[in-house]
């Protein structure tokens, strides 16, 4: 009887994981498609254009990743309120997070010049492509209000155990972005400005589409929120507390990625172009596995709110298993088709960059296997709203990353970059595992 009970629990948790993870995986895999298409379009022009858009995109990754608390904090708090069936609380979370997103996006637009200078200084971008990077940035920054509000809405939907709506919105945005970018670049010859305007237009149309489909499903909540918005904006302490720690954690994460560009630029524009393409490999892997991390956020948060420890632990274990399966599939795909994938992004290359890249392909093959754990653990900690633990583990892993890079001999060249990042991913996952094992789900903060 006990075995049957456990079997039914496992079946239940896997049904929930599939219901959340499959739309998330499809949605997430489509996200790097935008940057991949942009890289492809620029690859038809020159390696310099690839580097400019790659660095420009990374500037926005730096800004938006650091705002990731708008999604993650919203998901964790909403999921726990959903598990408690506390309608007032999960409605309140959306209003507070949405207000915060609007304020931050306005600051981004107003402070775009110092923000650009700050991020490019961190990345060490003093190359000849700086003017082209600024062209891309100065256009795309106008999408900030739509982008940050979409983060909030996506996070709230994940917390409400709804992965279908984010899938619809993401696919809609990506289709618009790809079609418009192709038209602007290939038909109108707008170059870098074309891919930037394509992103801006897609984000605002995506936000409008999101509001349309949300109104049909959650219209009664929106009416309630409109009436109570003023009172709901008071008492934001818990949201700000969780978001503060996630912000610090994400600041270190995005800086780790930015440093790849800084370290790469020291080796010259060809090596920078190689690593820009390699980051596409990482993006495809990370966004796919994040589908299970998002499922973990929703389910772990829900079962923590419901105080159901058995289902919570099953959610952790089975999300890890599915994450490992997908990581193995990505490693096999990269091992078998690395040359073909790389060639898609550098069609205009004369072959020199591809030959250079072949020395480092093996790092992309092993990254999914060593890195999947930290992505899943991130989702688990978000669901637990263990923001302090997330922050501390990330800081320790970042220290290991920097120490590894600077302690390795310089003659290793680009191998130093990827060896340091390799240890960064491993240490993140290991530290989070040890922290959870030591504290447990009821005590972790």
Beta strands, then each sheet from edge to edge (+ up, - down):
end
